Each structure stands twice: as structure tokens, then as C-alpha cells.
Amino acid sequence: MPIAYSDADLLRLAGRGAYERGRAYAAEGRVEELDIGEHDAAARVRGTRSYAVLLTGDHWMCQCPVGVNGEFCKHCVAVALVARAYVVSPTVIPPTAPAEAAAGDDSEAEPDRYADPRLLRQLVNQLAGVRGPLHDWEAVDYAQNVGLLLDRLNAAATDRPAELRPVLERLLTHIVNALAQADDWTGAIADVLRRALALHAAACRAAPPRPERLARWLARFNLDPRNRFTASVTDYAVALGERGLASYRREVIHRWETEPDQAAVRRARDDLARFDRDAAALVKLRGKELSTVSQFHAVATALADIGEWELAIEYAERGLRKHPDDPLGRLRRFLVEAYLHRDRPKQDRTPA
């Protein structure tokens, strides 16, 4: 249900002075452009200046000098009171436009102020930054708040992808840090990390940054030892271009040669090998010493994924000769599929 702060909540969060000033702002109709979501409320509040406010229950943000320091200010109180009034009595129409517009101003509507990179950076730091471990349901709550923020960022990214890129990069850094300290037993934080990566890749395609800069960021993200996920180079290839790809490739291969056992490095090298359709690298990465059924199966499936079916069959057959018992039948099942694919007319094959 939509958020609803009680008077006791507001007094505790804001203190008596800010609470009373916020009540006055609400009564004077200073809350404008109210947008009530399932778990949040956003609006602008007219004071000395006009400030954007976002409330998400346990977290809040306001652009005013008090709010940017993390305080629950009078503007937050005003938005909370107006949002609560609407939730309690939905027949009351929430204010959706400034008083000037209501008076007949035909000027074009202002753009979404949550596309303001400065405000969004503050929101990212407050909603996504963590200072310690996240246990049990804390991880779920964290993911929910970051998910709400991603909804806002997704709407803003459509019109301002270049401005949103650095904001998303900061968000991704925070999420990786949170995931490294979290008991993410539901996978909720992993899900918002995937969403943030997809949004960042889309923003890079829509407004490509300098290739070398993007290559440096992608390498730094993928090679971070805390990171359990790889941003696939396939999703960034268009934005990277040849120069960016060459720069990224050099960095990943260098790190693989110097730190071959580091998990993040191996994942990044494996992803790059798949992108480059580098069969030799995949054999080395997936097969290691090629002594177990699992290693032969891993090599065969990786080669099939990049379309090297004949080579995949060769490795699967080698594995079966070395391990004729094939305890779980994985190599035999793979070979059945591979033989069928090889013998099927090319026009009937599903692309690898």
C-alpha cells in the first residue's frame, strides 16, 4: 500500500519546529505535482524556492539545504501530510500542477525534475549506500528501495541518457558493495543489480561516452574482486566501438595473465572469449587440466554456445573416451544434441 506517516512518525523524524512549518506548507497548498506510487510519494514544495521531494517510507530526499544533509525537513513533512490525506480520502484530488498552471498558464510543462543528476546522485547515495552488513529482511528492504529508485531512473534515462550514465555508475558501485555484505537469500539485490546493468548499457548505447572512458569503467567494474556479476561486453560492444573494445580487451587479458585464479577476472575473461568466439581461450578457461567429466562438459557446451559444434563434439567424445561411465550421462546427452544439430539441414538449425 502507499506510504502513510502518522503524526507521531513525523514529529519523531522532523522535530516540533519542522513539523509545524510543514503542516503550514501543506495547509497553504504549497505541495505541487504530487505523484503517489505503490511504495513512494514524490512532489515539489514551494518555499523560498521550489524543492523536489521523494519519500519511500524509511528513506527520504529533499533538494533543500536541510534535506540534502539527510534531515527530514519541513518539505518532507508537507508532502507526507498531503500524500496521507489523499490515501485516507482518495476523493481529494492530489495537486498535480503548480498554482500558476492552474490559473491558466498554457506554457509547456516542465520536464521531470527527477532527471536532475545532482538530485539523483544524492538519492543514490542515500538509498543505495550501505555502511554495514544487510541481514535477512534488511536485504529485501534494500532491494525494494533501490528498485523504486530504478523506476525513477528508467523514466529519466529515456530523455537524458548521457546525464544518467554517471549516476547509474555510482548506483552500481553501491549495489556491488551492498551485495558483498548482504545475506541476499531471496536474490532480490542480485535482481536490482541486473536491472541497473541493463539500464546503464541502454544509456551507453543511446548516448555513447568516449570509448576509452567506457572501457576503463567496464574493466574496473568487471574486475572488482567484490563483484559477483559480469557486465557482458556484448551489451556494450556498440557503445565501445573498435577502440573501446581493444582497450577493454587489453586490460582483461593482462589481468587474466597476471591473476588467472581470481574469480572476477576469470568471469570477465570467459565473457570476452565468448564475445570474441575465442575457442582456445574457452578451452583453457573452462577445461583447466581436462581431467573430469564436468570439465569436458563445460568446454563442449561453451564451444557449442559460440557455434563451434565440430570442436564441441570432439571434446565431448574425448571426455567420453576418458570417462566411459559418464555417471550423470551429461556427455552422452550433449553428444545426442550435438549430433542432431550437426546433421540437421542448416536452414532448420536454431542459431547458437
C-alpha positions as CSV (number, residue, x, y, z in Angstrom):
1,M,0.0,0.0,0.0
2,P,1.1,3.6,-0.4
3,I,3.3,5.0,2.4
4,A,1.5,6.8,5.2
5,Y,3.3,8.6,8.1
6,S,1.4,9.1,11.4
7,D,1.7,12.4,13.2
8,A,3.9,10.7,15.8
9,D,6.2,9.5,13.0
10,L,6.5,13.0,11.6
11,L,7.2,14.5,15.0
12,R,9.9,11.9,15.7
13,L,11.5,12.3,12.3
14,A,11.3,16.1,11.9
15,G,11.0,17.6,15.4
16,R,8.3,20.0,16.5
17,G,9.6,23.1,14.6
18,A,9.9,21.4,11.2
19,Y,6.6,19.5,11.8
20,E,4.7,22.7,12.4
21,R,6.2,24.5,9.4
22,G,5.5,21.5,7.2
23,R,1.9,21.5,8.4
24,A,1.6,25.1,7.5
25,Y,3.0,24.5,4.0
26,A,0.6,21.7,3.4
27,A,-2.4,23.8,4.5
28,E,-1.3,26.7,2.3
29,G,-1.3,24.4,-0.8
30,R,2.4,24.6,-1.4
31,V,2.7,20.9,-2.3
32,E,2.5,20.6,-6.1
33,E,2.9,17.9,-8.7
34,L,2.2,15.1,-6.2
35,D,2.8,11.6,-7.6
36,I,1.8,8.7,-5.3
37,G,3.3,5.3,-6.2
38,E,2.6,2.0,-4.6
39,H,5.5,2.4,-2.2
40,D,6.6,6.1,-2.6
41,A,5.4,9.6,-3.0
42,A,7.1,12.4,-4.9
43,A,6.2,16.1,-5.2
44,R,7.6,19.7,-5.3
45,V,7.1,22.1,-2.4
46,R,7.1,25.9,-2.9
47,G,9.0,27.7,-0.2
48,T,11.7,30.3,-0.6
49,R,12.5,28.2,-3.7
50,S,10.8,25.2,-5.2
51,Y,12.3,21.9,-4.0
52,A,11.8,18.3,-5.2
53,V,10.9,15.7,-2.5
54,L,10.9,11.9,-2.6
55,L,9.6,9.7,0.3
56,T,10.0,6.0,0.3
57,G,9.0,5.1,3.8
58,D,12.3,4.5,5.6
59,H,14.2,6.8,3.3
60,W,13.6,10.3,2.0
61,M,15.2,13.0,0.0
62,C,14.7,16.8,-0.5
63,Q,16.8,19.2,-2.5
64,C,16.7,21.9,0.2
65,P,19.8,22.8,2.2
66,V,18.5,20.8,5.2
67,G,17.2,17.9,3.2
68,V,20.5,17.3,1.3
69,N,22.1,16.5,4.6
70,G,19.7,13.7,5.2
71,E,17.3,15.5,7.5
72,F,13.5,15.0,7.4
73,C,12.8,18.6,6.7
74,K,9.6,20.7,6.6
75,H,9.2,20.0,2.9
76,C,9.2,16.2,3.6
77,V,6.5,16.8,6.3
78,A,4.3,18.8,3.9
79,V,4.5,16.1,1.2
80,A,3.9,13.3,3.8
81,L,0.7,15.1,5.1
82,V,-0.7,15.8,1.7
83,A,0.0,12.2,0.5
84,R,-1.6,10.8,3.6
85,A,-4.7,12.9,3.2
86,Y,-5.1,11.6,-0.3
87,V,-4.5,8.0,0.7
88,V,-7.1,8.3,3.6
89,S,-9.6,10.1,1.4
90,P,-9.0,9.4,-2.3
91,T,-11.9,11.7,-3.4
92,V,-9.5,14.5,-2.6
93,I,-7.7,15.2,-5.9
94,P,-3.9,15.4,-5.2
95,P,-2.2,18.6,-6.5
96,T,-0.6,17.7,-9.8
97,A,0.4,21.1,-11.2
98,P,1.8,24.4,-9.9
99,A,-0.7,27.1,-8.9
100,E,0.4,29.2,-11.9
101,A,-0.6,26.4,-14.3
102,A,-3.9,26.0,-12.5
103,A,-4.5,29.7,-13.1
104,G,-4.4,29.2,-16.8
105,D,-0.7,29.2,-17.7
106,D,-0.5,27.4,-21.1
107,S,3.2,27.2,-21.1
108,E,4.8,23.8,-21.8
109,A,5.1,21.5,-18.8
110,E,8.5,21.4,-17.1
111,P,10.5,18.2,-17.6
112,D,10.7,15.6,-14.8
113,R,12.9,17.1,-12.1
114,Y,14.0,13.7,-11.0
115,A,16.1,13.7,-14.1
116,D,18.2,16.3,-12.3
117,P,21.6,14.5,-12.0
118,R,22.5,16.3,-8.8
119,L,19.3,15.2,-7.0
120,L,19.6,11.7,-8.3
121,R,23.2,11.4,-7.1
122,Q,22.0,12.4,-3.7
123,L,19.2,9.9,-3.9
124,V,21.6,7.2,-5.0
125,N,23.9,7.8,-2.1
126,Q,21.1,7.9,0.5
127,L,19.0,5.0,-0.8
128,A,21.8,2.6,-2.2
129,G,24.8,3.4,0.0
130,V,25.3,1.0,3.0
131,R,27.7,1.2,5.9
132,G,27.5,-2.4,7.1
133,P,26.1,-5.9,6.5
134,L,22.5,-6.4,5.5
135,H,20.8,-9.3,7.3
136,D,17.7,-11.3,6.3
137,W,14.9,-8.9,5.5
138,E,17.2,-5.8,5.5
139,A,18.5,-7.1,2.2
140,V,14.9,-7.4,0.9
141,D,14.1,-3.8,2.1
142,Y,17.2,-2.5,0.5
143,A,16.4,-4.1,-2.9
144,Q,12.9,-2.7,-2.7
145,N,14.1,0.8,-2.2
146,V,16.7,0.5,-5.0
147,G,14.0,-0.9,-7.2
148,L,11.9,2.2,-6.7
149,L,14.9,4.4,-7.5
150,L,15.5,2.4,-10.7
151,D,11.9,3.1,-11.7
152,R,12.7,6.8,-11.4
153,L,16.0,6.5,-13.2
154,N,14.4,4.4,-16.0
155,A,11.9,7.2,-16.7
156,A,14.6,9.8,-16.7
157,A,17.1,7.8,-18.8
158,T,14.8,7.9,-21.8
159,D,15.3,11.7,-22.2
160,R,18.7,12.2,-20.6
161,P,20.9,9.1,-21.1
162,A,24.2,11.0,-21.1
163,E,23.4,12.7,-17.8
164,L,22.2,9.4,-16.2
165,R,25.2,7.3,-17.0
166,P,27.5,8.6,-14.2
167,V,24.5,8.4,-11.8
168,L,24.0,4.7,-12.8
169,E,27.6,4.0,-12.4
170,R,27.6,5.3,-8.8
171,L,24.5,3.3,-8.2
172,L,26.1,0.1,-9.5
173,T,29.1,0.7,-7.2
174,H,26.8,1.0,-4.2
175,I,24.9,-2.2,-5.2
176,V,28.0,-4.2,-5.6
177,N,29.2,-3.0,-2.2
178,A,25.9,-3.9,-0.6
179,L,25.7,-7.3,-2.2
180,A,29.2,-8.2,-1.0
181,Q,28.0,-7.6,2.6
182,A,24.4,-8.9,2.3
183,D,22.6,-12.2,3.1
184,D,20.8,-12.0,-0.3
185,W,18.9,-15.2,0.4
186,T,16.0,-14.1,-1.9
187,G,18.2,-12.9,-4.8
188,A,16.5,-9.5,-4.6
189,I,19.7,-7.5,-4.6
190,A,21.1,-9.5,-7.4
191,D,17.9,-8.8,-9.4
192,V,18.2,-5.0,-9.0
193,L,21.9,-5.2,-9.9
194,R,20.9,-6.9,-13.2
195,R,18.3,-4.2,-13.8
196,A,20.8,-1.4,-13.1
197,L,23.3,-3.0,-15.5
198,A,20.7,-3.3,-18.3
199,L,19.7,0.3,-17.8
200,H,23.3,1.5,-17.8
201,A,24.1,-0.5,-21.0
202,A,21.0,1.0,-22.7
203,A,22.0,4.5,-21.7
204,C,25.5,3.9,-23.1
205,R,24.0,2.7,-26.4
206,A,21.7,5.7,-26.6
207,A,24.4,8.3,-25.8
208,P,27.9,6.6,-26.1
209,P,30.6,8.1,-23.9
210,R,34.2,8.3,-25.0
211,P,35.3,4.7,-25.9
212,E,38.4,4.7,-23.6
213,R,36.4,6.0,-20.7
214,L,33.7,3.3,-21.1
215,A,36.4,0.7,-21.5
216,R,38.0,1.8,-18.2
217,W,34.7,1.8,-16.3
218,L,33.7,-1.7,-17.7
219,A,37.1,-3.2,-16.8
220,R,37.0,-1.6,-13.3
221,F,33.5,-2.9,-12.7
222,N,34.1,-6.4,-14.0
223,L,37.5,-7.0,-12.4
224,D,36.4,-5.8,-8.9
225,P,37.1,-8.8,-6.7
226,R,33.9,-7.9,-4.6
227,N,31.8,-8.2,-7.7
228,R,29.9,-11.5,-8.3
229,F,28.5,-10.4,-11.7
230,T,29.9,-9.6,-15.1
231,A,28.6,-6.8,-17.3
232,S,28.7,-8.6,-20.6
233,V,30.9,-6.9,-23.2
234,T,28.2,-8.0,-25.8
235,D,25.8,-5.4,-24.2
236,Y,28.4,-2.6,-24.5
237,A,30.0,-3.5,-27.8
238,V,28.2,-0.9,-29.9
239,A,29.0,1.9,-27.4
240,L,32.6,0.8,-27.1
241,G,33.4,0.6,-30.8
242,E,36.6,-0.8,-32.0
243,R,38.8,1.5,-30.0
244,G,37.0,0.8,-26.7
245,L,36.9,-2.9,-27.3
246,A,40.6,-3.0,-28.0
247,S,41.3,-1.1,-24.8
248,Y,39.0,-3.3,-22.7
249,R,40.4,-6.5,-24.3
250,R,44.0,-5.5,-23.4
251,E,43.1,-4.8,-19.8
252,V,41.1,-8.0,-19.3
253,I,43.7,-10.3,-20.9
254,H,46.5,-8.6,-19.0
255,R,44.7,-9.2,-15.7
256,W,44.0,-12.8,-16.7
257,E,47.7,-13.4,-17.4
258,T,48.7,-12.0,-14.0
259,E,45.8,-13.1,-11.8
260,P,44.3,-16.2,-13.5
261,D,42.8,-17.6,-10.3
262,Q,40.9,-14.5,-9.3
263,A,37.1,-15.3,-9.8
264,A,36.1,-11.9,-11.2
265,V,39.0,-11.9,-13.6
266,R,38.1,-15.4,-14.9
267,R,34.4,-14.4,-15.4
268,A,35.4,-11.3,-17.3
269,R,37.9,-13.3,-19.5
270,D,35.3,-16.0,-20.1
271,D,32.7,-13.4,-21.2
272,L,35.3,-11.8,-23.5
273,A,36.2,-15.1,-25.0
274,R,32.6,-15.8,-25.8
275,F,32.2,-12.4,-27.4
276,D,35.4,-12.9,-29.5
277,R,34.4,-16.6,-30.2
278,D,37.9,-17.5,-29.0
279,A,37.7,-21.3,-28.8
280,A,41.3,-21.7,-27.5
281,A,40.7,-19.3,-24.6
282,L,37.4,-21.0,-23.7
283,V,39.1,-24.4,-23.6
284,K,41.7,-23.1,-21.3
285,L,39.2,-21.3,-19.1
286,R,36.6,-24.0,-18.9
287,G,38.7,-27.1,-19.2
288,K,41.7,-26.3,-16.9
289,E,43.6,-29.6,-16.9
290,L,40.7,-31.5,-18.6
291,S,40.6,-34.4,-16.1
292,T,36.9,-34.6,-15.1
293,V,33.6,-35.2,-16.8
294,S,32.5,-31.7,-15.6
295,Q,35.5,-30.0,-17.3
296,F,34.9,-31.8,-20.6
297,H,31.2,-31.0,-20.5
298,A,31.9,-27.3,-19.6
299,V,34.3,-27.0,-22.6
300,A,31.9,-28.7,-25.0
301,T,28.9,-26.5,-24.0
302,A,30.9,-23.3,-24.2
303,L,32.2,-24.2,-27.7
304,A,28.6,-25.1,-28.8
305,D,27.4,-21.7,-27.5
306,I,29.8,-19.9,-29.9
307,G,28.8,-22.1,-32.8
308,E,31.9,-24.4,-32.8
309,W,29.9,-27.6,-32.9
310,E,32.5,-29.8,-34.5
311,L,35.1,-28.8,-31.9
312,A,32.5,-29.2,-29.2
313,I,31.8,-32.8,-30.4
314,E,35.5,-33.6,-30.4
315,Y,35.9,-32.5,-26.8
316,A,32.8,-34.4,-25.7
317,E,33.9,-37.5,-27.4
318,R,37.4,-37.2,-25.8
319,G,35.7,-36.9,-22.4
320,L,33.6,-39.9,-23.0
321,R,36.6,-42.0,-24.0
322,K,38.4,-40.9,-20.9
323,H,35.3,-41.4,-18.7
324,P,33.1,-44.1,-20.4
325,D,31.0,-44.5,-17.2
326,D,29.8,-40.8,-17.6
327,P,28.0,-41.1,-14.2
328,L,25.2,-38.5,-14.8
329,G,25.1,-39.0,-18.5
330,R,25.9,-35.4,-19.3
331,L,28.4,-36.1,-22.1
332,R,26.1,-38.6,-23.8
333,R,23.1,-36.2,-23.7
334,F,25.3,-33.4,-25.0
335,L,26.5,-35.6,-27.9
336,V,23.0,-36.7,-28.9
337,E,22.0,-33.0,-29.1
338,A,25.2,-32.1,-30.9
339,Y,24.9,-34.9,-33.5
340,L,21.3,-33.9,-34.2
341,H,22.4,-30.3,-34.6
342,R,25.3,-31.2,-36.9
343,D,23.1,-33.5,-39.1
344,R,20.2,-31.1,-39.3
345,P,19.9,-29.0,-42.5
346,K,21.4,-25.6,-41.9
347,Q,18.2,-23.8,-42.6
348,D,16.4,-25.7,-39.8
349,R,19.1,-25.1,-37.2
350,T,18.5,-22.8,-34.2
351,P,21.2,-20.2,-34.2
352,A,23.8,-20.8,-31.5
